[in-house]
Amino acid sequence: MNAPMLAMLGWPEIIGILVVVLILFGAKKLPELAKGLGQGIKEFKKASNDMQDELHRSVQSEPQYAPPPKPAAPAPPAEAAAPLRQEPSGNLRQEPKA
């Protein structure tokens, strides 16, 4: 059904619908139906407001995006180690620096 078509209901149509509802459900049942409908609408609005509040809280508490930190600069190259020389016994020994 199109929404514009529902918007074109006039007073005679609304009164006709109310008469049909009154005939179908009876005068005793009508207040109970209206009460149940009102409670349902109230619960729906409450749930909708709770959902909106939760959404607003989560958006406000969400941390702002921060770019990742830049990697640390590479360490300066260490001094070159003195060359190793092999002793007659087979052990390796570092030569003294000049």
C-alpha positions in Angstrom: 0.0 0.0 0.0 1.2 3.5 -0.8 1.6 6.0 2.0 -0.1 8.8 0.0 -3.1 6.6 -0.3 -3.4 6.3 3.5 -3.0 10.0 3.8 -6.1 10.5 1.7 -8.4 8.9 4.3 -11.2 11.4 5.1 -13.5 11.6 8.1 -16.1 9.3 6.6 -13.5 6.6 5.9 -12.1 6.8 9.5 -15.6 6.7 11.0 -16.4 3.6 8.8 -13.3 1.9 10.0 -14.1 2.6 13.7 -17.6 1.2 13.2 -16.3 -2.0 11.7 -13.8 -2.4 14.6 -16.6 -1.8 17.0 -18.8 -4.4 15.4 -16.0 -7.0 15.2 -14.7 -6.6 18.8 -17.7 -5.2 20.7 -17.9 -2.3 23.1 -16.6 -4.3 26.1 -13.4 -5.4 24.3 -12.5 -2.0 22.7 -11.0 -0.4 25.8 -8.8 -3.4 26.4 -7.6 -3.3 22.9 -6.8 0.4 23.1 -5.0 -0.1 26.4 -2.9 -3.0 24.9 -2.2 -0.9 21.8 -1.1 2.1 24.0 1.2 -0.1 26.1 2.7 -1.6 23.0 3.4 1.8 21.5 4.9 3.0 24.9 7.2 0.0 25.0 8.3 0.5 21.4 9.1 4.2 22.0 11.1 3.3 25.2 13.1 0.6 23.3 13.7 3.0 20.5 14.9 5.8 22.8 17.1 3.3 24.7 18.7 2.2 21.4 19.4 5.8 20.4 20.9 6.6 23.8 23.2 3.6 23.6 24.2 4.6 20.1 25.0 8.1 21.1 27.0 6.9 24.2 29.0 4.5 22.1 29.8 7.2 19.5 30.9 9.7 22.1 33.0 7.2 24.1 34.7 5.8 21.0 38.4 6.9 20.9 39.4 9.2 18.1 41.6 7.6 15.5 45.3 8.2 16.1 47.8 7.3 13.4 50.2 4.5 14.5 53.5 5.8 15.9 56.3 6.1 13.4 58.9 3.4 13.7 62.0 4.3 15.7 65.0 5.5 13.7 67.5 2.7 13.0 70.3 2.5 15.5 73.6 3.9 14.3 76.0 1.3 13.0 78.2 -0.2 15.7 81.9 0.2 15.4 83.4 -2.4 13.2 84.8 -5.2 15.3 88.5 -5.8 15.2 89.3 -8.7 12.9 89.8 -12.1 14.5 93.0 -14.1 14.1 93.6 -17.7 14.7 96.2 -18.7 17.3 98.4 -21.8 16.7 96.2 -23.6 19.3 93.2 -23.1 17.1 91.4 -20.5 19.3 90.2 -17.3 17.7 91.5 -14.1 19.2 90.5 -10.5 18.5 93.4 -8.4 17.3 94.0 -5.2 19.4 92.8 -1.9 17.9 95.5 0.3 16.6 
